[in-house]
């Protein structure tokens, strides 16, 4: 799977706990690269971390 520069930035921002927009959260969660907790915390999945590591 390849992602574009903006998508990679979203994953980096999630990893660094930098605030991102609702649409960016939706993209990452729906793509399976992040999970959203009930308290609003967001974290990368193994797939999301693998994409960052490959960059």
N, CA and C of each residue as an Amber inpcrd file, in Angstrom:
protein
   165
   0.8410000  -1.1930000   0.0000000   0.0000000   0.0000000   0.0000000
   0.8760000   1.2420000   0.0000000   0.5480000   2.1780000  -0.8270000
   1.2620000   3.4500000  -0.8220000   0.2900000   4.5570000  -0.4200000
   0.8290000   5.5370000   0.2430000   0.0370000   6.6880000   0.6460000
   0.7470000   7.9400000   0.1600000  -0.0160000   9.0170000   0.0190000
   0.5990000  10.2540000  -0.4590000   1.2110000  11.0400000   0.7030000
   1.8410000  12.1230000   0.3780000   2.5600000  12.9300000   1.3640000
   1.6340000  13.4400000   2.4660000   0.4380000  13.8780000   2.1010000
  -0.4910000  14.4060000   3.0950000  -0.9680000  13.2910000   4.0290000
  -1.2270000  12.1130000   3.4880000  -1.6410000  10.9920000   4.3200000
  -0.5180000  10.5820000   5.2720000   0.7000000  10.6090000   4.7930000
   1.8490000  10.2870000   5.6560000   1.9540000  11.3180000   6.7830000
   1.6930000  12.5930000   6.4760000   1.7070000  13.6380000   7.5010000
   0.6490000  13.3630000   8.5670000  -0.5270000  12.9250000   8.1390000
  -1.5950000  12.6040000   9.0910000  -1.1290000  11.5060000  10.0470000
  -0.5120000  10.4640000   9.5080000  -0.0270000   9.3730000  10.3670000
   1.0610000   9.8630000  11.3060000   1.9590000  10.7240000  10.8130000
   3.0000000  11.2930000  11.6840000   2.3760000  12.1310000  12.7930000
   1.3570000  12.9240000  12.4340000   0.6850000  13.7640000  13.4290000
  -0.0070000  12.9220000  14.4940000  -0.6290000  11.8270000  14.0800000
  -1.2640000  10.9270000  15.0570000  -0.1970000  10.3710000  15.9910000
   0.9030000   9.9220000  15.4270000   1.9850000   9.3480000  16.2290000
   2.5560000  10.3650000  17.2130000   2.6270000  11.6180000  16.8030000
   3.1930000  12.6820000  17.6490000   2.1360000  13.3510000  18.5280000
   0.9030000  12.8780000  18.4690000  -0.2450000  13.4380000  19.1940000
  -0.5060000  14.9060000  18.8490000  -0.2270000  15.2600000  17.6120000
  -0.5390000  16.5900000  17.1130000  -2.0070000  16.6070000  16.6840000
  -2.7660000  17.6310000  17.0570000  -4.1790000  17.6810000  16.6640000
  -4.3520000  17.6420000  15.1380000  -5.3610000  16.8750000  14.7030000
  -5.6950000  16.7900000  13.2840000  -7.2010000  16.9760000  13.1330000
  -7.6400000  17.1900000  11.9110000  -9.0620000  17.4450000  11.6630000
  -9.8840000  16.1690000  11.7520000 -11.1690000  16.3490000  11.8900000
 -12.1030000  15.2190000  11.9520000 -12.0420000  14.3800000  10.6800000
 -11.9210000  15.0340000   9.5340000 -11.8550000  14.2790000   8.2720000
 -10.5650000  13.4720000   8.1760000  -9.4860000  14.0000000   8.7200000
  -8.2210000  13.2550000   8.7300000  -8.3130000  12.0470000   9.6680000
  -8.9580000  12.2420000  10.8070000  -9.1870000  11.1280000  11.7240000
 -10.0210000  10.0590000  11.0360000 -11.1070000  10.4880000  10.3980000
 -11.9820000   9.5480000   9.7020000 -11.2200000   8.7510000   8.6610000
 -10.3820000   9.4250000   7.8680000  -9.6120000   8.7220000   6.8400000
  -8.7170000   7.6620000   7.4770000  -7.9640000   8.0330000   8.5060000
  -7.0070000   7.1100000   9.1230000  -7.7110000   5.9090000   9.7560000
  -8.8280000   6.1520000  10.4220000  -9.5650000   5.0700000  11.0710000
 -10.2020000   4.1650000  10.0060000 -10.8720000   4.7640000   9.0220000
 -11.5330000   3.9730000   7.9780000 -10.5440000   3.1830000   7.1340000
  -9.3290000   3.6890000   6.9810000  -8.2960000   2.9850000   6.2170000
  -7.6410000   1.8830000   7.0470000  -7.9250000   1.8680000   8.3530000
  -7.3480000   0.8380000   9.2170000  -5.9660000   1.1890000   9.7370000
  -5.5640000   2.4560000   9.6060000  -4.2430000   2.8860000  10.0640000
  -4.2490000   3.4490000  11.4670000  -5.4380000   3.6950000  12.0200000
  -5.5520000   4.2540000  13.3650000  -6.8090000   3.7220000  14.0320000
  -6.8150000   3.7940000  15.3490000  -7.9930000   3.4390000  16.1370000
  -8.3380000   4.6130000  17.0340000  -9.6200000   4.7910000  17.2390000
 -10.1120000   5.8930000  18.0580000 -10.7490000   5.3110000  19.3110000
 -10.2720000   5.7300000  20.4740000 -10.8110000   5.2570000  21.7470000
 -12.0630000   6.0530000  22.1170000 -12.8300000   5.5090000  23.0470000
 -14.0590000   6.1770000  23.4790000 -13.7870000   7.5620000  24.0460000
 -12.6230000   7.7560000  24.6600000 -12.3020000   9.0560000  25.2560000
 -11.7410000  10.0450000  24.2420000 -11.7180000   9.6520000  22.9500000
 -11.2560000  10.5530000  21.9040000  -9.7920000  10.4140000  21.5510000
  -9.0550000   9.6040000  22.3160000  -7.6490000   9.3750000  21.9820000
  -7.5570000   8.5930000  20.6790000  -6.5530000   8.8880000  19.9020000
  -6.3260000   8.1860000  18.6490000  -4.9000000   7.6430000  18.6560000
  -4.7420000   6.4470000  18.1240000  -3.4210000   5.8250000  18.0770000
  -3.3010000   5.0520000  16.7750000  -2.0860000   4.8750000  16.3320000
  -1.8360000   4.1160000  15.1110000  -2.0110000   2.6250000  15.3520000
  -2.4940000   1.9290000  14.3310000  -2.5380000   0.4740000  14.3590000
  -1.1770000  -0.0370000  13.8970000  -0.9980000  -1.3490000  13.9190000
   0.2500000  -1.9300000  13.4180000   0.4460000  -1.5610000  11.9440000
  -0.6360000  -1.5520000  11.1890000  -0.5430000  -1.1900000   9.7650000
  -0.0880000   0.2610000   9.6030000  -0.6120000   1.1500000  10.4340000
  -0.2190000   2.5550000  10.3860000   1.2410000   2.7380000  10.7560000
   1.6760000   2.0340000  11.7840000   3.0830000   2.1160000  12.2000000
   4.0060000   1.5550000  11.1250000   3.5760000   0.4810000  10.4640000
   4.3830000  -0.1150000   9.4080000   4.5880000   0.8630000   8.2550000
   3.5380000   1.6130000   7.9150000   3.6710000   2.6060000   6.8430000
   4.6540000   3.7090000   7.2290000   4.6080000   4.1560000   8.4690000
   5.5490000   5.1820000   8.9190000   6.9690000   4.6420000   8.9230000
   7.1520000   3.4220000   9.3740000   8.4780000   2.8200000   9.4320000
   9.0700000   2.6370000   8.0290000   8.2090000   2.3950000   7.0500000
   8.6750000   2.1750000   5.6790000   9.0680000   3.4770000   4.9940000
   8.6420000   4.5870000   5.5620000   8.8860000   5.8890000   4.9070000
  10.3270000   6.3430000   5.0640000
